[in-house]
């Protein structure tokens, strides 16, 4: 390993050393009064907070670097600072990156991170530096922005020596230009980069850099927290509620194709050098072996005026177009993701121009998603040497705290792929997909949140997701479908899933005050739907995009379930009914009991209406619309989950959903609800036979779950709504579920099917919950260990047995 090229690797050590400082209380003066620190920006004519918003240059694309050097009489034991920026910042101390942010939010809740710089400071001279960039009009859709700016406020008077003001120096790094991204399907995750190393500002973060030519930073105005904001425009600062993102080095695994260059055997898994001769075009296709989110770092030297490009792809494409799928999901065919021969590379691509010197290092400002990297180099009269190429994985710092031990390697593989998918779809918010959008959608986030609770036991990102969605509510009452975002989109059904997500959190975490704070938002969501209810309770002509699932079938349109000629929909009515019942429980336990009774009364009325309008006794199914021409797994899954199916018909409905191929099928996303319904109907022992779509993903070489059920043409190869087995293996197979608010009680109902031995454990608010099952000669031997202060019940063959805290042994 050559330390010169491992600047990002040093960040792994840096961030690992930081204590848990996020959401730490700050002194009252910094909460109630304007900060002494100023928001600062790059060089230019003088501005102030009243004129800054009209300066269009502060909204344009640009990369700016800031520095301040201080003298310290001794190395401090602690040195806390509060830091933020717009769009993004990276902070360095004496050449080492120590933090980045801010965690995405909106202008009313603009996050700042609290960092302890003490481990990186020294006696005497110290340089603190930051790079801040604004992607301008090309910024990611998930990025809300006001102006290009940076702020650092010392936590106490001692640290205020570093407060941002015009004592900081700045320069615009003119080497950067944004590049458009052209990939199949909807893409809104920010631009690629063109960097001219001849103009690149190098070594600027180090103490020995000469900044004499830099300008004084321009001051915009003081930092204002929400408590201090009076007639404020711009950012209202709040402490970030989440920890620093993980940064871990990853080596690429192999070279899959190479043209115009000889590749040594040690590259890229080791750090062997690769030489591209003069006047040569070389192409190298590298394989990470699995999908990842990482900052790729390319270290190279020589090659004056050579052009280099690094392209990033989830998979390669077949050269022949595939038929379009439903709506925006139509794309090119990918085939098996392990295959590269005879395929085309299409992907987001960064470009570089070499300045010919040794020791050039490039890493993009923002991370990239890739399995494959294509490196293309065109040299002129000077050969170019690749010194190294590696990645630094980044993501929310989840830790896997669940375990499953079984004789089936397939189950372990499905869990591993699901966990990787969930991790890649979690950064400062949950994300639908890391490559194409990086947007936090409620429909995805509900499943992601349960994976976080069951598999990691970490609720911080769950809470932040629920809070952000609450902040997104529009005047009509519903949430936006996704947030944060600068492009508003309304999916009313996702607002209903937000209420369900609140209920999930209520069941699995003892945090009732948090839920009580969100109940006014849930009431507003249901109030929106009440405006579109007819006298019989059925919904009619609900506006906006009524997305249910990416599926195909008669009457389905761009993910929307069939709507009858009178504007009605069984799926919408059933979804509202389910939400009424969940909201009634929340209100009865935490809110307004009168409102809970109102919701239950509306639910009872709606149940009767649904039964009258949509039930077809001949087919033993619920139709999608009142004319009973189309049927779906979606409507019938919701019917079972709401509990309105006649008891003697529930199992028949469940079996018909699986056997009748005329029903519109649930996609990999909506199978989460299908599987719950089938299990509730009494078919849970068949669970392992329902995993065909996941097996198809594995057979097609995916290392994460594809967005849609058409694996061949799925736009995105990474959607965590497909990670539901990481919940279901524990909640259905092992049978572990909450039986009281806050997981205070446990109900364990195993569905083992043909499994003879299996054991597992999950994180629980009170500790670890573990089970061990052995089935022999028709008898079940079960060992269940509950955390302290936790009781529950064990259900086997419709009989219930009490469980106490600690170890329980049952032979049944």
VENRA-V949841 format. One line per field, one symbol per residue. ss: DSSP state (@ for helix, = for strand, . for the rest). phi: phi as a letter, one per 30 degrees, with the letter a starting at -180 (. if undefined). burial: b if it has 9 or more other C-alpha atoms within 8 Angstrom, else e. Layout:
# VENRA-V949841
ss: ???
phi: ???
burial: ???
This chain:
# VENRA-V949841
ss: ..@@@.@@@@@@@@@@@..........@@@@@.....====..........@@@.@@@@..===========.......=======.======..======....=..========.@@@...===========.@@@..........======....@@@@......====...====............=====..................==.=====..=...........===......=====...======..............===....======================....=======...=.........@@@..............=...======......====....===========.....============.......====..@@@@@@@@@@@@@@@@.=...=..........=@@@@@@@@@@@@@@@...@@@@@@@@@@@@..........=.........@@@@@@@@@@@@@@@@@...@@@@@@@@@@@@@@@@@@@..=.....=.......=.........=..=.........@@@@@@@@@@@@@@@@@@@@@..@@@@@@@@@@@@@@@@@@@@@@==....===.......==@@@@@@@@@@.......@@@@@@@@@@....=......@@@@@@@@@@@@@@@@@@@@.@@@@@@@@....................@@@..@@@@@@@@@..===..@@@.====........========..==========..========....======..=====..======.
phi: .ceeccdddddededdddddcdiddcdeeddcbedddcdbbddldebbddcddcddddcddabbbbbbcbccdadddbacbcbaabdbbbcbbhicdbaaldedabddbcdbccbcdedccbdjdbccbbcbbbdhdddeddcdbcbdabbbbddbedddecedadddcbacdddcbdcdccbdjdbbcjddbcbcddcddciddcdddcceddcdddcclddbdddcdbhccjccdbdddbddddbbdbcdcaccbabiaccdddccdcbddbccddhbcbbbccbdjadacaddbccaaiieidcbbbcbbdaccddcdcddcdhdddaddcidddcbdicccbaebcbbbdciddidbbbddcdbcacccccbbcccdbdbcddaaabbdbleddbdccbbcadcddddddddddddddddcbbdbdbdaddcbicccdedddddddddddcciccdddddddddddddecedjddddbadaccdbcbedddddddddddedddcbdbddddedcdedddddddedddcddedjddbhddidcdcadbcleidbhicdecddcicadddddddeededddddddddbbcdddddddddddddddddddddcdcddchbcddbddhcbbbddddddddddicdeedceddddddedcddddddddedddededddddddjcedceddcceddddedddidcbdddbddddceeccbbddddeedcdecdcddidbdbaeiidbbbcbdbchcdcbabaabdbeckccbbbcbcbhicccbcbccdeibblbccbhiccbdbcdjdbbbbb
burial: eeeebebbbbbbebbeebeebbbeeeeeebbbbbbebbbbbbbeeebbeeebbeeeebbbbbbbbbbbbbebeebeeebbbbbbbbbbbbbbbbbbbbbbbbbbbbbebbbbbbbbbbeebbbbbbbbbbbbbbbbebbbbbbbebbbbbbbbbbeeebbebbbbbebbbbbbbbbbbbebeeebebbbbbbbbbbbeebeeebbbbeeeeeeeebbbbbbbbbbbebbeeeeebbbbbbebbbbbbbbebbbbbbebebbeeeeebbbebbbbbbbbbbbbbbbbbbeebbbbbbbbbbbbbbbbbbbbbbbbbbbbeeeeebbbeebbbbbbbbbeeeeebebbbbbbbbbbbbbebbbeebeebbbbbbbbbbbbbbebbbbbbbbbbbbbbbeeeebbebebeeeeebebbebbbbbbbbbbbbbbbbbbbbbbbbbbbbbbbbbbbbbbbbbebebbebbbbbbbebbeeebbbbbbbbbeeeebbbbbbbbbbbbbbbbbbbbbeeeebbebbebbebbbbbbeebbeeebbbbeeeeebbebbbbeeebbbbbbbbbeebbbbbbbbbbbbbbbbbbbbbbeebebebbbebbebbebbbebbbeebbbeeebbbbbbbebebbbbbbbbbbbbbebeeeebbbbbbebbeeeeebbbbbbbbbbbbbbbbbbbebbbbbeeeeebbebbbebbbbbbbbbbebebbbbbbbbbbbbbbbbbbbbbbbbebbbbbbbbbbbbbbbbeebbbbbbbbbbeebbbbbbbbeeeebbbbbbbbeebbbbbbbeeeeeebbbbbbeeee
